Amino acid sequence: MSAWLKNSVDSIAGNDRRNEQYWSDVANTYNLTTPSNRKRNEKQMKDRWHKVNKRTDLFHCAWLKARRLNTSGWNDQVWIDEAHKLYLSDNENLNLGHSVHMDVWYLV
């Protein structure tokens, strides 16, 4: 995630990169900061991002739905707990299990 963010907001490289170049840059950034036995190529990075992005988006939709409940006295943690319940019930047919990408959701 941090490699994707770093390359997404890189003002020097900008938005003029082709898809292949962008994912190559993400993979290079990731591989510079990870042990050699966990190195990834561009396709692996792109596939992982799309999987994480889908699940993060589904959780965010559940969080927005929970926020619309507008229950007086609820704090952020209660809305997040409710969003987890909605995430599971709304996506039951996808068999996703619990949202494991909370660190990503908090980051973006």
PAZAKE-780720 format. One record per atom (N, C-alpha, C): residue in three letters; z, y, x. Coordinates in steps of 0.05 Angstrom, whole numbers, padded with zeros to 5 digits, always signed. Layout:
N
ALAZYX
...
# end
This chain:
108
MET+00000-00024+00016
MET+00000+00000+00000
MET+00000+00025+00017
SER+00016+00025+00038
SER+00018+00049+00055
SER-00009+00054+00069
ALA-00023+00032+00077
ALA-00049+00035+00090
ALA-00069+00047+00070
TRP-00068+00038+00045
TRP-00086+00048+00024
TRP-00080+00078+00020
LEU-00054+00085+00017
LEU-00047+00113+00012
LEU-00055+00131+00036
LYS-00050+00121+00060
LYS-00057+00137+00084
LYS-00087+00143+00084
ASN-00104+00124+00078
ASN-00133+00128+00078
ASN-00143+00143+00053
SER-00128+00142+00032
SER-00136+00155+00007
SER-00132+00185+00009
VAL-00112+00193+00023
VAL-00105+00222+00025
VAL-00112+00234+00052
ASP-00127+00220+00068
ASP-00135+00229+00094
ASP-00155+00252+00092
SER-00146+00276+00098
SER-00163+00300+00094
SER-00184+00302+00117
ILE-00180+00288+00139
ILE-00199+00289+00161
ILE-00224+00272+00154
ALA-00219+00247+00146
ALA-00241+00229+00139
ALA-00254+00237+00113
GLY-00238+00247+00094
GLY-00248+00257+00069
GLY-00258+00234+00051
ASN-00273+00242+00031
ASN-00283+00223+00011
ASN-00312+00215+00016
ASP-00322+00221+00040
ASP-00351+00216+00045
ASP-00356+00188+00056
ARG-00336+00170+00056
ARG-00340+00144+00067
ARG-00351+00125+00045
ARG-00368+00107+00054
ARG-00378+00086+00037
ARG-00355+00066+00031
ASN-00359+00050+00010
ASN-00339+00031+00002
ASN-00331+00013+00025
GLU-00351+00002+00040
GLU-00346-00016+00062
GLU-00330-00002+00084
GLN-00337+00023+00090
GLN-00323+00037+00111
GLN-00294+00043+00103
TYR-00290+00051+00078
TYR-00263+00057+00069
TYR-00245+00032+00072
TRP-00254+00009+00062
TRP-00237-00015+00063
TRP-00234-00025+00092
SER-00254-00020+00108
SER-00251-00026+00137
SER-00229-00009+00149
ASP-00228+00016+00142
ASP-00208+00034+00152
ASP-00180+00026+00142
VAL-00178+00018+00117
VAL-00153+00009+00106
VAL-00143-00016+00121
ALA-00162-00035+00125
ALA-00155-00060+00140
ALA-00146-00054+00169
ASN-00160-00036+00182
ASN-00153-00028+00209
ASN-00125-00015+00210
THR-00119+00002+00191
THR-00093+00015+00190
THR-00071-00006+00186
TYR-00076-00024+00167
TYR-00057-00045+00161
TYR-00052-00063+00185
ASN-00074-00071+00198
ASN-00072-00090+00221
ASN-00059-00078+00245
LEU-00059-00051+00247
LEU-00045-00038+00270
LEU-00015-00040+00268
THR-00005-00044+00243
THR+00024-00043+00239
THR+00035-00069+00229
THR+00021-00091+00232
THR+00031-00116+00222
THR+00029-00138+00244
PRO+00046-00158+00243
PRO+00044-00180+00263
PRO+00017-00193+00262
SER+00009-00204+00285
SER-00018-00216+00288
SER-00023-00239+00268
ASN-00002-00254+00260
ASN-00006-00276+00242
ASN-00009-00267+00213
ARG-00007-00241+00207
ARG-00011-00230+00180
ARG-00034-00211+00178
LYS-00052-00211+00198
LYS-00075-00193+00197
LYS-00093-00201+00174
ARG-00107-00180+00163
ARG-00124-00184+00140
ARG-00151-00171+00145
ASN-00172-00181+00131
ASN-00198-00169+00133
ASN-00203-00151+00109
GLU-00226-00138+00108
GLU-00232-00118+00087
GLU-00231-00131+00059
LYS-00243-00154+00056
LYS-00244-00167+00030
LYS-00216-00174+00020
GLN-00199-00184+00038
GLN-00172-00191+00031
GLN-00157-00166+00022
MET-00161-00144+00036
MET-00147-00119+00029
MET-00156-00109+00002
LYS-00182-00110-00003
LYS-00193-00100-00028
LYS-00184-00118-00051
ASP-00185-00144-00048
ASP-00176-00162-00069
ASP-00147-00158-00076
ARG-00130-00155-00055
ARG-00102-00151-00059
ARG-00097-00125-00073
TRP-00111-00104-00065
TRP-00107-00078-00078
TRP-00114-00079-00108
HIS-00136-00092-00115
HIS-00143-00094-00143
HIS-00123-00109-00159
LYS-00111-00130-00147
LYS-00090-00145-00161
LYS-00065-00128-00165
VAL-00057-00115-00144
VAL-00033-00098-00145
VAL-00038-00074-00164
ASN-00062-00062-00163
ASN-00068-00040-00180
ASN-00067-00047-00209
LYS-00078-00071-00216
LYS-00078-00080-00244
LYS-00050-00083-00254
ARG-00033-00096-00239
ARG-00005-00101-00248
ARG+00011-00075-00249
THR+00006-00058-00230
THR+00020-00032-00230
THR+00012-00015-00254
ASP-00014-00016-00260
ASP-00024-00001-00283
ASP-00012-00012-00309
LEU-00011-00039-00311
LEU+00001-00051-00335
LEU+00030-00044-00338
PHE+00045-00043-00316
PHE+00073-00035-00317
PHE+00075-00006-00325
HIS+00058+00011-00314
HIS+00059+00040-00321
HIS+00054+00044-00351
CYS+00035+00029-00362
CYS+00030+00030-00391
CYS+00055+00023-00407
ALA+00069+00002-00398
ALA+00094-00006-00411
ALA+00115+00015-00408
TRP+00116+00028-00385
TRP+00136+00050-00381
TRP+00130+00073-00399
LEU+00104+00080-00402
LEU+00097+00102-00420
LEU+00104+00095-00449
LYS+00100+00071-00456
LYS+00107+00061-00483
LYS+00137+00063-00487
ALA+00153+00055-00467
ALA+00182+00057-00468
ALA+00191+00086-00470
ARG+00178+00104-00456
ARG+00185+00132-00457
ARG+00180+00144-00484
ARG+00160+00134-00498
ARG+00153+00145-00525
ARG+00175+00138-00545
LEU+00192+00118-00538
LEU+00214+00111-00556
LEU+00233+00135-00559
ASN+00235+00151-00537
ASN+00250+00176-00537
ASN+00278+00173-00548
THR+00292+00152-00539
THR+00319+00147-00548
THR+00339+00165-00534
SER+00354+00179-00550
SER+00373+00198-00539
SER+00394+00184-00522
GLY+00401+00195-00500
GLY+00421+00184-00482
GLY+00411+00164-00462
TRP+00385+00157-00463
TRP+00374+00138-00444
TRP+00368+00153-00418
ASN+00373+00139-00396
ASN+00366+00151-00370
ASN+00342+00136-00358
ASP+00333+00143-00334
ASP+00309+00131-00322
ASP+00312+00100-00320
GLN+00335+00091-00312
GLN+00339+00062-00308
GLN+00337+00047-00335
VAL+00347+00058-00356
VAL+00345+00045-00382
VAL+00315+00044-00391
TRP+00300+00065-00386
TRP+00272+00065-00393
TRP+00256+00044-00376
ILE+00264+00042-00351
ILE+00251+00022-00334
ILE+00258-00006-00343
ASP+00283-00011-00351
ASP+00291-00037-00361
ASP+00275-00044-00387
GLU+00273-00024-00404
GLU+00258-00028-00429
GLU+00228-00033-00423
ALA+00218-00019-00402
ALA+00190-00022-00394
ALA+00185-00051-00384
HIS+00204-00062-00370
HIS+00202-00090-00360
HIS+00199-00109-00384
LYS+00215-00104-00405
LYS+00214-00121-00428
LYS+00187-00119-00442
LEU+00177-00094-00445
LEU+00151-00089-00457
LEU+00129-00101-00440
TYR+00131-00098-00414
TYR+00111-00109-00395
TYR+00108-00139-00400
LEU+00130-00153-00402
LEU+00130-00182-00406
LEU+00118-00189-00433
SER+00127-00175-00454
SER+00118-00182-00481
SER+00089-00174-00486
ASP+00081-00151-00475
ASP+00053-00141-00479
ASP+00033-00158-00464
ASN+00041-00170-00442
ASN+00023-00185-00425
ASN+00029-00215-00424
GLU+00041-00225-00445
GLU+00049-00253-00446
GLU+00026-00272-00441
ASN+00003-00265-00452
ASN-00021-00282-00449
ASN-00032-00282-00421
LEU-00025-00263-00404
LEU-00035-00262-00377
LEU-00017-00278-00357
ASN+00006-00286-00366
ASN+00025-00302-00349
ASN+00031-00288-00323
LEU+00037-00262-00324
LEU+00041-00247-00300
LEU+00070-00250-00289
GLY+00088-00256-00306
GLY+00116-00257-00298
GLY+00127-00229-00295
HIS+00150-00226-00282
HIS+00162-00200-00279
HIS+00145-00182-00261
SER+00147-00156-00265
SER+00133-00137-00248
SER+00145-00137-00221
VAL+00131-00146-00201
VAL+00142-00148-00174
VAL+00133-00125-00156
HIS+00118-00107-00167
HIS+00107-00085-00151
HIS+00121-00058-00157
MET+00147-00059-00161
MET+00162-00035-00168
MET+00161-00015-00145
ASP+00162-00024-00120
ASP+00160-00006-00098
ASP+00134+00010-00098
VAL+00112-00004-00106
VAL+00086+00010-00108
VAL+00087+00030-00131
TRP+00098+00022-00154
TRP+00099+00039-00177
TRP+00115+00064-00171
TYR+00138+00061-00157
TYR+00154+00084-00149
TYR+00139+00102-00130
LEU+00123+00090-00112
LEU+00108+00105-00092
LEU+00086+00122-00104
VAL+00071+00110-00123
VAL+00049+00125-00135
VAL+00057+00139-00160
# end
